[in-house]
Amino acid sequence: MNLTGRKVSVRVPATTANLGPGFDTLGLALAFYDELEVSVRSQPGATVRVHGVGEGTVPTDESNLVVTSIAFTFNKLGQKLPGLDLVAHNNIPHGRGMGSSGAAIVSGIMAAKGLLSGIVDVSSDQILAFATELEGHPDNVAPAIFGGLTIAWTTPTGPRSKKLMVHRGVSPLVLVPEFTMSTELARSLQPENVPHEDAIFNVSRSALLIAALTQSPELLLEATEDKLHQNYRAEAMPETSALIRDLRAAGFAAVVSGAGPSILVLCSDPSARLRAAELVAGKQQTPWQPHMLAVDFRGATVTDVTA
C-alpha cells in the first residue's frame, strides 16, 4: 500500500457540551470550524504548520494531538502510518469549553478515514468509538462527528449517539473570555455522589431540554436549570458564574459551555440573542467576545483533494 501523494481536507465544527443539565450526555455542534489539510509524503515522521489559534504554542511534530489521532486510527485499522505533512487552520479557542481537543481528535480520525478510502472502510460507529477512546467522553465528539444536537451514552459494547434536529428558532450565543479553564480541574471539583433530589431534578430538566431544543424554545430557561455540575465548578470561574447569574436573572438561558469558562446562551430567537449580547457588553469587569453562531447540522467532513 503506497499512499504517497494522497491529500485530504477536513473540516470539523466546534461543540458545546452539557447544555446545562445534560452532563456528559448532551452536545451541540456549532457553525465555527477548524480546518485541516493532510498530505502523505515519502519521508517518515510528521510535520505540522499551524495557522490561527495555537500558532507558536501547540506541538508541530508527531506529538501533535491531530497526528497522534491519525496514528491511533491507522493502528486500530491495522495499517502502517506513512509520513505526513499537516496544515491546520484553527479557529476554535483552546481551553474555553468549545470542544477544541475533541475537534482535533475528530480531525485526525477523519483524515485517516479519508487517506484510507478505498483501502479500509471506516464506519460511523468506529469513528465514534475511536474518538471516545481518545477523548474519554462521547458528549463533545458525537456532535463534532455528526452535527446537530446529540445524545450520547455508553454501552458494554461501546459508545452510542443519537442525532436530533434543532428547532429553527434556537439561536446560540457563545461568550468567550480571555482566561482559560482546564477540563481536568473542572472535573476534579465534581463530587463522587450527589443528593437524590438533585439527580431527579436533572433528569427532569434534561428531558425537558430535548423538548425545548427540538419543539418548544420558549421553555429553554427552565430546561437549562442544573444541580449536578455547574455550582460545584463555580468557585473555579467566578466571572463566568457571575455573568450566568446576571443573564438568567434577565430571562436568558445561560449555562457553562462544556467545562468552561465560556458561556452558552440558548435564545429562542435572534432578537433575544441581540439583547443578551447587549447586556454582556454593559459588563465591563471582564471582556467577553460574543459569537453569534448557527447550529451546524453536517458535522465533520473529509474531502479527497489529491491533485
N, C-alpha and C positions, 0 to 999 in steps of 0.2 A: 504493500500500500504506500503510494507516494503522493502526499498531499501538497507538495511544494507548488507554490503559485496560487493556491486557493486563497480566496479573500471573502470575508463576510462582514456585513454591517448589522449591528444590533441596536435596538432602542428599547429601554426599559423605563416604566413610569415610577415616579415617587409614590410612596404609600403612606397612609396614616393608619395606625393600628389602635385597637381597643375601643375607640369611639365613645369613651365614657364607660358604660357598664360591661362591654363585651371583652373583658380582659383575656388576652391570649387566644381570642376566638374570632373577633370581627376585624376586618380590614377594608380599606377603601383605596382604590387606585386613583391617582391624581394626574392631570394632564400637565406634567412637568417632568422632563426626561433627562436621563443620562444616555449618551450615545457612544458607541464603541466600534472601531474597525480593527479586525484581526486578520493578519496575513501570515501564511505559512512560508517559512524560509528554509533554505538548505542547511544553515548552520544551527547547531543545537542551542538550547537556552531560550531566554525571552528578554525582550526589552520593551519598555512601556514609556510612551510620551503622554503626559497629562496636560490637558488644557482646561482652564477654569478651576472649579473647586478642587482643592488638594494639590494643585500645581506647586511643586517645590517641597511638598511635605510627605506625600504618600510614596511608598516604595516604587521603584521603576525597574525592578528585576523580578526574578522568579518568586520572590516573597509577596508580591502584589496580590491582593485578595482576588482580583479577577483572574490572574494567571493561576493561582492555586485552585480556583474553582474549575477552570478549564482542565487542569491536570487531574483533579479529583474525578471529573466526569469521564475523561479518557480512560483512567484506571478502572472505574466502575464498569465501563463498557468493554474492558479487555483490549484496549487499543494503545499503541505506543505514541507518546506525546512527541510531536515534531517541534522544530524551532519556530518561534513565534515573534512577530512584531505587532505591538498593540498601540493604537492611538485612541485615548479616552477623552471625550468631551463631556466634562462633568458639570451639571447644573444643580444637582441635589445637595443641599448643605450637609456637612458631616457633623455628627453628634448633636443633631437638633430634633430628632424624633420624626424624620420624614423618610425613613427606610433606606438610607444610603448604603449600609452594609448589605441589606437584602438585595438592593438593586445591583450591587457589584457581583454578588454571588449568582444571581439570576442571569446577569450579563455573561458571565463566564460559562455557565451551563448552556445557555442559548447559543453562544459562539461555538462551543464544542458540538452541539447538535447540528449547527449549520455546516461546520467543517467536515463532519462525518456523514453528511447527507448522501444517500446512495450507497453507503457502506454499512452503516448501522442505523436502524430505526430507533428513535427515542420517543417514548410515549409521554403524554401529559402527566400520567401518574408517576413515571420515573423522574421527570423534571421536578415535580413537587417533592418527591421523596429525597432526591439528591439535595435540593435546596434546603429542605427542612433539616437534613442531617448536618449540613454545614452551618446553618443559621441557628439551629436549636429549637426554633418555634415556627409553626407554619403561618402565623397570623399576618406577618409582613410579606413573606414570599408569595403566598397564594394570590393576593391582589396584583402583585408585580408581574406574576406569570399570566394570570387570566384576565385581569382588568375588572372593573366594576366593583360592586360590593361582594365580599366573600365571607362565608362562614367556614372556618377551618376547624378540624378536630383530628384526634389521633385514634387509631385502632391498633389491635395487636399485629396487624399486617402492614401498618404504615399510616402516614397522614392522608387525610381526605379533605376535599373542599367542595363547596357549592357556590356558584356564581349567581348573583341576583342583579337585576337591572334596577337602577336608582330612579326614583320619581324625577321627572324633568324639572320640577321646581326647586329641588335641592341645590343650593349654591354654596360650595365650600369656600371658606376664607382661612388661610393659614398665616399665622402671625409668627415671624421668626426673629428671635432676639440675637444679639451679638454673642452671648455666652452659650456654652455647650453643656451637655449633660451626659454622663456615662450610663449606658444601659445597665451595666453590671452594678453600678452604685444604686441606680433606681430599683433594681430587682432586690438588692440586699436589704432595702428598707421595708420589704413586704413581710408581714408576719406569717408564720407557718400555718396558723389557724385563725379563722375569722368567726365572729358570732353567727349563730344560726339565722338570726333575723336579718343580718346583713347579706348572707348568701341568698335568702329568699327574695330580699329587696332587689338584688342584682339580676336574679333570674327573671323577675317580672319586668324590669327595665330593659333587659336585653331582648326579650320577646317583643316588647312594645317598640323598641328601636327598629327592629326589622320592619314592622308595620309603618312606622313613621318615615323611614327612608324609602320604602317602596310604594306606599299608598297615601300616607297622611302626614305630610311635612309639618302641619300645624301642631303635631304632638312632639316635635323634636326637643323642646325644652325639658319636658317631663321625662322623655325617653332617654335622655343623656345623663340622668342622675346616676351617681355611682357611690358605693360604700366599700369597694374591695381594694382599690389601689391608689387612687389619687390623694386621699387625705394622708396616707402613710408617707407619701413622697413629697408632701407639701413643704416640709422643713428644708429639703434639699434645693428647692427652687422657689423661694418666697415671692419673687417678682411675677413668676408665672401664676402662682396660686392667687395672688392679689388681683391680677388682671382678670383671671377667670371669674373670681367673685364679683368684680365690677360688671363684667359682661352679662353674667347670669342674672344679677340683680336688675339689669336693664332689659331682661327678657330674651337674651341671646343664648343659644345652645352652645356654650363654650366648654371645651374639655382639653385635657392634655393630649397632644398629638404623640402617639407612641409612648416612649419613655420620657419625652420632653427634651428640652424645655419649651419647644414651640407649642402654640395653641391652635387647635382646630375649632372653628366656629361653623356650625352647620345651620345655614339660614334657609328659610322656607321660600325665599325669592331673592332676585338680585338687588332689589331696592333695600331689603333688610341688611344685606351684606354691606352695602354702601354706608348705611347708618352705623353698623358695627365698626367699620374702618374709621369712621369719623370720631366715634367715641374713643378708640385707641389712640388716634392722632392727638387727642387732647391730653393724653397721659404722657408727661414729659420726663418722668423719673428714669425710665428705661426705653431706649428706642426700639421699636418693633417694625420689621419690614413686612408689609402686608402683601400677600399673594392671593389674588382672586382667581381661583382655578376652577376648571371644569372637571367633571369625573371622567377618567379615562376608561373606555369600555373595551379596548382591544387587548391590553396587556402587552407583554414582551413580544417583540417581533425580531426575526432574523432574516436577512436577505443575502443571497449569493451575489457578490459584486466582482467576481473574478473577471479580469479583463479578457 
